[in-house]
């Protein structure tokens, strides 16, 4: 027996407002508001939930966080035991430029990185695949993105 989308959404709403709902109250409120906008006002569900529309949607923010996580992993792979943040950003910039110019054009249609790709290039592959736009290539921007995670487990005398 098939259930209509409208009935499925109404059932979801009823379940969320029940005492047995395991959702945190703020998540339940977000879903309830979005589903109500969709059902009563005809707003597309993805728009009502804030999943599309502007550049700062939840989906965009998630992809950027994941992209940055992969870029930070790539930067860690470039570490040589020392931790000069500006130098790490410079090396990551070089690696990104090489990847974007020589590697990505051959891999852009792949869903998974090839097995023979180095760890560094695998991290860059996932960063690029998530973002679907060229990776950041400004040394200053990379430095700012990496700064909070650089040297987090090391002590540095002077910076």
C-alpha positions in Angstrom: 0.0 0.0 0.0 1.5 3.3 -1.1 1.2 6.4 1.1 0.9 9.9 -0.4 3.6 12.4 0.3 1.1 14.6 2.0 -0.1 11.8 4.3 3.5 10.8 5.1 4.4 14.3 6.1 1.3 14.6 8.2 2.2 11.3 9.9 5.7 12.6 10.5 4.3 15.8 12.1 2.1 13.8 14.4 5.0 11.6 15.4 7.2 14.6 16.1 4.8 16.2 18.4 4.1 13.0 20.4 5.7 12.5 23.7 7.6 9.5 22.4 9.5 11.6 19.9 13.3 11.2 20.3 14.1 14.3 18.4 15.6 17.3 20.3 12.9 20.0 20.6 14.7 22.4 18.3 15.0 19.8 15.6 11.3 18.9 15.9 10.4 22.6 15.8 12.5 23.1 12.6 10.9 20.1 10.9 7.4 21.1 12.1 7.7 24.6 10.8 9.1 23.5 7.5 6.5 20.8 6.9 3.7 23.2 7.9 5.0 25.8 5.5 5.0 23.2 2.8 1.6 21.8 3.5 -0.3 25.0 4.2 1.5 27.6 2.0 2.8 25.4 -0.8 6.4 26.4 -0.2 8.7 23.7 -1.7 9.8 21.5 1.2 13.5 21.9 0.6 13.1 25.6 0.6 10.8 25.6 3.7 13.5 23.6 5.6 16.2 26.0 4.4 18.0 23.4 2.4 18.2 25.5 -0.8 18.0 29.1 -1.7 21.0 31.0 -0.6 24.7 30.3 -0.4 24.5 29.8 3.4 22.0 26.9 3.5 22.5 24.0 5.7 23.6 21.8 2.8 26.2 24.4 1.7 27.5 24.8 5.2 27.8 21.1 5.6 29.7 20.7 2.3 32.1 23.5 3.3 32.8 21.9 6.7 33.5 18.6 5.0 35.7 20.3 2.3 37.7 22.0 5.0 38.0 18.8 7.0 39.6 17.1 3.9 41.8 20.2 3.2 43.0 20.1 6.9 43.8 16.3 6.4 45.8 17.2 3.3 47.7 19.8 5.2 48.5 17.3 7.9 49.9 15.0 5.3 52.2 17.8 4.2 53.6 18.2 7.7 57.3 17.4 8.1 57.4 17.3 11.9 57.5 21.1 12.3 54.5 23.3 12.3 55.0 26.7 10.6 51.4 27.6 9.7 52.2 30.0 6.9 54.5 27.4 5.2 51.9 24.7 5.6 49.4 26.9 3.8 52.0 27.6 1.1 52.6 23.9 0.6 48.9 23.1 0.5 48.4 25.9 -2.1 51.0 24.3 -4.3 49.5 20.8 -3.9 46.0 22.2 -4.7 47.3 24.0 -7.8 49.0 20.8 -9.0 45.9 18.7 -8.3 43.5 21.2 -10.0 45.7 21.5 -13.0 46.9 18.0 -13.7 44.8 15.5 -11.7 41.3 16.8 -11.3 40.5 17.1 -15.0 41.1 13.3 -15.3 39.1 12.4 -12.2 36.2 14.8 -12.2 33.7 12.2 -13.5 34.8 9.6 -10.9 32.5 8.9 -8.0 35.4 7.5 -5.9 39.2 8.2 -6.1 41.2 5.6 -7.8 43.0 3.1 -5.6 46.4 4.2 -6.7 46.0 7.8 -5.6 48.2 9.0 -2.8 46.6 9.9 0.6 47.2 13.6 -0.2 45.5 13.4 -3.5 42.6 11.3 -2.1 42.0 14.1 0.5 42.1 16.7 -2.3 39.8 14.6 -4.4 37.1 14.4 -1.7 37.5 18.1 -0.9 36.9 19.0 -4.6 34.1 16.4 -5.1 32.2 17.8 -2.1 32.4 21.4 -3.2 31.9 21.0 -6.9 33.9 24.3 -7.4 37.6 25.0 -7.6 39.4 24.6 -4.3 40.6 27.7 -2.5 44.0 28.7 -3.8 44.9 31.8 -1.9 47.6 31.2 0.6 46.0 33.7 3.0 42.6 32.0 2.7 44.1 28.6 3.3 46.1 29.9 6.3 43.0 31.3 7.8 41.1 28.1 7.3 43.9 25.9 8.7 44.9 28.2 11.6 42.6 26.8 14.2 43.7 23.2 13.6 47.4 23.8 13.0 49.7 22.9 15.9 46.7 22.0 18.0 48.5 19.0 19.5 52.0 20.6 19.6 53.3 23.4 21.7 55.1 26.2 19.8 57.4 28.8 21.2 56.7 32.0 19.3 54.2 31.1 16.6 
